[in-house]
Amino acid sequence: MFERADLLARYAVADRQQTHLRVNFVASLDGAATHDGLSGGLNNPADQQVFHTLRMLSDVVLVGAGTVRAEGYEDLRLDDEGAAWRAEQGWAPQPVMAVISGALNLDPAAPIFTRAPRRTVVLTHAAAPPQRREALAEVADVIDCGATAVRAQRVKEVLTGRGLPQILSEGGPTWFGTMVAEDVVDELCLTLSPLLEAGPATRIARSAGQHTRQMRLTSVLQARDMLLLRYLRA
């Protein structure tokens, strides 16, 4: 296991006032994003340490609605030590949770809304179903980021405008593919799990077309047979 202070220093962003979109994923050696349909089967305690460290360093945690449903996301809440550390830095003790959803197929009674320490944000588009929008508006700030689809660049602008420039995206593959296509990814933290999966699991980024973006390796951590890699935009 790693020291928390060492991880915080390793993954710190030099200028927190500048918008920075960081993506965090775990994948098998052959590129699978899930094991038995969930990412949890690929990680270990070291990966969980980095996962929680990245949340501590973020203003907002961004996740797609499909991942919220599949992974059983609940309220976003750091432990007392993490919240206290953030407060010492002059930041809000807890980051904000933001959910990407075009169809707004989300349960307003879910813990991600009702137990959130800070009001959840839902990022959608102008053509989203109005009845679902109205129901979610009771428990979240619902914001349009496009006319008929959620635009990744607009998401960055909206979150930065709300005073949340340090953005951590945790999934899923379709949303990651959208971000790659629009070239808004500043950083990828990739945990390489020592497993071969094969099977039908999707890769960590999925889109209709090919979009190539150059990244540069800036950090490598090893936890037995698992590698934790950090890449920044080239």
ZAMI-825737 format. One record per atom (N, C-alpha, C): x, y, z. Coordinates in steps of 0.001 Angstrom, whole numbers, padded with zeros to 6 digits, always signed. Example, Ala and Ser with C-alpha at 12.3 -4.5 7.8 and 13.67 -1.06 7.14 Angstrom:
+013190-005690+007800+012300-004500+007800+013200-003300+007800+012850-002250+007080+013670-001060+007140+012900+000030+007870
// end
This chain:
+000845-001198+000000+000000+000000+000000+000882+001250+000000+000352+002335-000550+001105+003573-000670+000741+004541+000452+001653+005484+000736+001363+006547+001690+000441+007575+001039-000594+007990+001772-001565+008937+001215-000887+010231+000773+000032+010749+001609+000706+012007+001274+001511+011875-000010+002145+010720-000217+002917+010504-001440+002014+010504-002662+000852+009867-002546-000077+009824-003673-000634+011215-003974-000951+011966-002930-001475+013319-003141-000458+014181-003867+000814+014038-003506+001857+014814-004179+002055+014351-005612+002002+013045-005842+002243+012489-007176+001153+012905-008160-000096+012951-007698-001209+013212-008610-001704+014659-008560-001020+015528-007835-001431+016928-007758-001307+017604-009117-002222+018519-009392-002187+019335-010611-001527+020663-010260-000624+021113-011101+000183+022302-010788-000672+023550-010577-001639+023786-011444-002462+024999-011364-003923+024593-011259-004462+024632-010064-005842+024198-009836-006867+025188-010378-006446+026383-010741-007387+027357-011277-007674+027097-012755-006770+026393-013416-006965+026046-014819-007820+024787-014946-008716+024775-015899-009565+023605-016102-008712+022390-016466-008958+021284-015778-008192+020063-016002-009146+018880-015909-009317+018166-017019-010210+017011-017050-009378+015731-017005-009487+015039-015892-008745+013803-015638-009707+012619-015729-009282+011568-016404-010089+010357-016554-009408+009228-015797-010184+008435-015074-009635+007311-014320-010336+006024-014736-009534+005023-015138-010088+003733-015550-009167+002606-015107-009739+001423-015013-008976+000195-014828-009298-000714-016007-008294-001461-016479-008490-002357-017624-007659-003610-017429-008100-004697-018038-007328-005939-018031-006183-005823-019042-005286-006792-019025-004155-006775-019956-004599-006791-021409-005733-007426-021694-006218-007498-023071-007279-006438-023363-007383-005421-022492-008203-004252-022807-009633-004260-022336-010029-005239-021532-011406-005281-021036-011611-004239-019942-012748-003569-019976-013061-002552-018968-013785-003139-017768-014246-004386-017874-015009-004988-016786-014678-006470-016641-014997-006992-015474-014953-008425-015182-016344-008813-014698-017005-009715-015398-018390-010078-015084-019289-008843-015067-019016-007913-015977-019870-006750-016144-019573-005568-015256-018603-005716-014317-018288-004632-013390-016790-004379-013356-016418-003141-013099-014996-002808-013035-014351-003311-011748-015162-003527-010710-014630-003918-009411-013844-005209-009424-014147-006112-010364-013427-007369-010428-012015-007244-010956-011647-006053-011444-010313-005840-012011-009357-005157-011044-009874-004525-009998-008994-003705-009165-008523-004446-007913-007709-003736-007117-007217-004265-005844-007083-003096-004875-006626-003306-003644-006546-002195-002688-005675-001032-003154-004587-001296-003883-003730-000208-004372-004491+000666-005359-005240+000037-006262-006051+000800-007213-007108+001614-006477-007704+001046-005441-008697+001771-004654-008079+002981-003964-006820+002841-003515-006126+003983-002921-006006+005147-003902-005583+004844-005117-005445+005884-006132-006824+006456-006475-007812+005584-006593-009190+005994-006866-009649+007054-005862-009453+006796-004581-009899+007735-003556-009013+008982-003509-007724+008830-003819-006835+009991-003874-007283+010964-004956-007628+010437-006135-008067+011296-007230-009356+012032-006871-010239+011375-006141-011449+012051-005680-011106+013184-004711-010160+012945-003826-009751+013974-002871-009234+015215-003577-008589+015035-004723-007966+016137-005442-008920+016841-006404-010141+016361-006519-011067+016863-007536-012094+017825-006956-012546+018746-007794-013678+019595-007435-014997+018898-007720-015006+018079-008764-016232+017411-009193-015881+016053-009784-016712+015055-009484-016565+013712-010037-017677+013499-011055-017279+013181-012281-018186+013089-013420-018369+011629-013797-019619+011205-013988-019871+009801-014322-021120+009712-015190-021108+008769-016131-022268+008546-016989-023380+007821-016252-024616+008061-016680-025768+007448-016011-025728+005929-016088-025246+005380-017208-025157+003925-017325-024221+003340-016296-023118+004015-016024-022180+003556-015002-022787+003703-013613-023537+004763-013378-024233+004931-012098-025127+003727-011828-025869+003305-012843-026785+002174-012657-026024+000851-012543-025055+000622-013425-024348-000658-013456-023486-000876-012220-022801+000175-011773-021857+000046-010661-022491+000345-009300-023769+000731-009305-024462+000985-008043-023931+002184-007286-023649+003274-008005-023144+004482-007348-024134+004971-006293-023593+005319-005130-024410+005926-004089-023952+007369-003886-024075+007892-002680-023664+009275-002464-022142+009363-002483-021629+010454-003010-020191+010698-003047-019796+011355-001720-019014+010623-000917-018651+011157+000387-017253+010647+000769-016306+011570+000904-014978+011199+001363-015013+010861+002848-014017+010086+003300-013935+009798+004733-013538+011070+005496-013623+011000+006815-013377+012194+007636-011977+012744+007419-010979+011859+007295-009605+012305+007101-009452+013034+005774-010073+012474+004724-010006+013113+003414-010703+014459+003401-011876+014536+004041-012616+015799+004101-011833+016846+004888-011193+016419+005972-010415+017351+006788-009205+017867+006016-008549+016990+005265-007399+017408+004467-007815+018455+003442-008946+018252+002777-009432+019222+001792-009719+020571+002470-010341+020522+003633-010651+021758+004347-009379+022520+004701-008316+021784+005029-007029+022427+005344-006454+023155+004125-006793+022678+002933-006313+023327+001707-007165+024534+001326-008252+024745+002071-009170+025828+001742-010212+025443+000718-010380+024132+000485-011371+023648-000467-012633+023215+000275-013718+023026-000468-014913+022419+000107-014560+021012+000601-015033+020597+001777-014671+019289+002311-015039+018116+001400-016083+018271+000607-016522+017193-000270-016610+017689-001712-016194+016864-002689-016404+017235-004097-017876+017070-004488-018216+017608-005626-019572+017490-006173-019648+016264-007081-020793+015598-007100-021038+014528-008063-021838+015090-009233-021392+014800-010456-022098+015225-011663-022372+014001-012530-023592+013874-013014-024018+012716-013796-024356+013148-015213-023790+012449-016201-024103+012681-017612-025286+011811-018006-026346+012422-018525-027506+011625-018934-028324+012366-019982-028438+011770-021173-029283+012338-022204-030733+011975-022017-031001+010720-021613-032379+010253-021451-032950+010579-020081-032103+010986-019139-032516+011276-017759-033197+010076-017105-032724+008885-017442-033261+007656-016852-032574+007407-015513-032903+008248-014555-032312+008219-013226-033417+008295-012185-033212+007634-011052-034203+007605-009975-033961+008774-009023-034890+009728-008950-034689+010871-008048-034571+010467-006580-035039+009263-006245-034975+008802-004855-033689+008042-004547-032784+007924-005525-031540+007187-005324-030617+007940-004368-029777+007202-003626-028865+007855-002665-027917+008868-003294-027580+008695-004581-026671+009633-005239-027244+011051-005223-028564+011153-005064-029223+012458-004950-029616+012766-003505-030273+011809-002850-030887+012098-001548-029889+012154-000402-028723+011478-000548-027747+011467+000548-026474+012235+000207-026463+012912-000916-025262+013627-001346-024934+014759-000373-023671+014891+000058-023294+015993+000947-023343+017352+000264-023233+017363-001058-023415+018578-001849-024397+018241-002973-025194+019197-003375-026244+018943-004353-025647+018399-005654-026193+017297-006118-025724+016641-007336-026104+017471-008561-025261+017394-009579-025506+018075-010849-025797+017014-011911-026814+017227-012717-027127+016362-013849-026918+017166-015132-026055+016663-016001-025718+017339-017250-026398+016612-018400-027286+017293-019090-028109+016670-020118-028147+017577-021349-029182+017446-022181-029332+018303-023359-030759+018822-023451-030977+019782-024325-032257+020485-024382-033421+019599-024805-033139+018486-025497-034205+017610-025967-034525+016485-024984-033963+016527-023789-034214+015474-022793-035687+015476-022378-036231+014321-021950-037649+014223-021570-038038+015227-020478-039027+016074-020735-039354+017150-019779-039880+016644-018439-040648+015539-018422-041170+015044-017149-040051+014531-016253-039097+013815-016846-037959+013339-016064-037112+014511-015584-036962+015506-016433-036218+016708-016049-036855+017355-014820-038177+017497-014843-038888+018137-013744-038705+017371-012440-038770+016029-012521-038618+015209-011314-037204+015319-010752-036198+015292-011611-034809+015357-011151-034454+016747-010633-035115+017769-011164-034825+019132-010729-035166+019363-009258-035980+018464-008676-036293+018567-007257-035098+018196-006388-034196+017362-006920-033102+016838-006089-031721+017151-006658-031663+017790-007826-030375+018049-008475-030479+019302-009334-029322+019870-009651-029264+020960-010628-029151+020332-012015-030162+020496-012844-030209+019897-014177-029819+020971-015196-028755+020717-015949-028185+021735-016826-028018+021181-018232-028429+021936-019226-028262+021538-020622-026840+021823-021093-026252+020833-021765-024905+020976-022338-024932+020567-023805-025933+021028-024521-026083+020705-025926-027541+020748-026329-027791+020716-027644-029163+020786-028152-029833+019418-028166-029169+018413-028759-029743+017066-028838-028810+015994-028297-027640+016375-027855-026677+015451-027254-025814+016233-026283-025266+015535-025284-024390+016191-024310-023021+016395-024946-022576+017627-025016-021289+017967-025621-020221+018062-024538-019133+017331-024736-018085+017259-023720-017432+018614-023467-017185+019383-024521-016575+020694-024342-017474+021607-023515-018767+021515-023759-019712+022333-023003-019735+021907-021535-019600+020620-021274-019545+020120-019899-018374+020760-019153-017199+020788-019794-016037+021414-019168-016312+022887-018870-016933+023579-019796-017207+025003-019615-018198+025230-018475-019244+024415-018435-020275+024581-017406-019699+024314-016018-018946+023236-015863-018396+022901-014550-017375+023943-014104-016550+024407-015023-015593+025459-014680-016325+026727-014259-017401+027058-014963-018189+028239-014630-018842+028152-013266-019030+026938-012766-019599+026740-011427-018507+026670-010357-017281+027003-010728-016178+026976-009770-015646+025585-009513-015759+024696-010517-015336+023299-010371-014390+022921-011523-013220+023556-011614-012341+023318-012767-011569+021997-012727-011411+021407-011536-010693+020132-011426-011710+018994-011544-011769+018418-012746-012824+017470-013106-012241+016066-013187-012855+015130-012478-012470+013720-012537-013604+012925-013154-013340+012284-014299-014347+011449-014944-014050+009980-014659-015063+009264-014146-014897+007854-013775-015642+006901-014706-016157+007363-015795-016835+006447-016706-018158+006991-017176-018710+006192-018088-018220+004929-018600-017591+005045-019977-017437+003884-020661-016750+003840-021947-017370+004720-023038-018689+004813-023086-019322+005645-024121-019015+007113-023888-019102+007545-022626-018790+008938-022321-017312+009222-022547-016440+008278-022202-015011+008447-022453-014765+008577-023954-015445+007744-024747-015315+007847-026197-015736+009213-026714-016798+009771-026147-017244+011109-026527-016182+012148-026201-015579+012028-025037-014549+012989-024631-013312+012885-025521-012934+011662-025891-011794+011489-026799-012121+012098-028159-013327+011836-028646-013726+012363-029956-013687+013884-029984-014085+014522-028878-014094+015990-028817-012762+016563-028334-011810+015689-028043-010445+016098-027662-010435+017013-026443-011111+016575-025379-011148+017377-024151-010398+016717-022998-009814+015543-023217-009141+014815-022133-007746+015394-021908-007480+015825-020678-006168+016354-020315-005275+015303-019679-005885+014275-019100-005101+013280-018361-005856+011962-018298-005114+010860-018350-005677+009534-018120-004873+008840-017038-005559+008420-015987-004974+007547-014977-005503+006144-015258-004614+005255-015650-005007+003922-016097-004349+002871-015212-005169+002069-014570-004666+000921-013816-004710-000296-014723-003556-000940-014886-003453-002128-015725-003483-003358-014825-004597-004064-014873-004807-005224-014006-004180-006471-014619-003506-007327-013839-002807-008498-014387-003748-009660-014693-004786-009378-015472-005771-010392-015838-005961-010417-017342-006250-011596-017864-006699-011754-019244-008172-012117-019193-009009-011328-019845-010458-011490-019739-011096-012132-020964-010670-011721-022177-011365-012132-023408-012862-011833-023247-013740-012666-023816-015172-012479-023623-015710-011219-024268-016938-010810-023897-017625-009699-024563-017401-008335-023928-016557-008235-022920-016387-006954-022232-015935-005863-023200-016472-004662-023023-016095-003528-023860-014728-002996-023454-014116-002187-024313-012882-001492-023966-013233-000240-023179-012221+000478-022653-012521+001594-021759-013070+002814-022485-012835+002930-023801-013400+004036-024592-014072+003456-025825-015273+003930-026107-016039+003391-027229-016686+004542-027991-016511+004539-029327-017148+005549-030167-017345+004982-031564-018173+005651-032347-018484+005151-033689-017291+005263-034624-016490+006314-034460-015342+006520-035338-014035+006467-034585-012945+006441-035323-011610+006435-034719-011150+007861-034468-010606+008107-033276-010111+009427-032907-008801+009226-032158-007690+009559-032776-006372+009304-032203-005845+010540-031495-005447+010374-030242-004896+011472-029442-003594+011007-028804-002562+011823-028902-001256+011471-028357-001172+011850-026878-000693+010919-026040-000494+011158-024619+000951+010862-024257+001396+011371-023096+002762+011081-022649+002725+010535-021227+003540+009520-020988+003598+008865-019682+004365+009743-018702+003762+010025-017535+004414+010879-016541+004636+010188-015201+003999+009044-014972+004156+008378-013679+003815+006901-013805+004587+006065-013101+004324+004624-013034+004452+004181-011585+003430+003536-011063+003482+002892-009755+003240+001399-009948+003875+000589-009137+003693-000853-009219+003207-001382-007876+002165-002180-007914+001646-002856-006728+001575-004344-007058+002674-005036-006747+002839-006434-007163+002735-006506-008679+001743-007213-009222+001662-007387-010671+000783-006337-011349+000287-005377-010580-000583-004334-011132+000229-003060-011358-000032-002391-012483+000616-001121-012798-000411-000004-012755-000016+001120-012153-000871+002294-012088-000164+003409-012851-000722+003772-013998-000072+004649-014957-000771+006004-015011+000024+007047-015195-000540+008387-015353-000016+008983-016657-000952+009382-017521-000615+009993-018801-001219+011392-018862-000459+012340-019410-000950+013680-019661-001010+013932-021167-001824+014890-021547-001912+015286-022951-000516+015655-023464-000174+015135-024617+001164+015380-025185+001285+016826-025627
// end
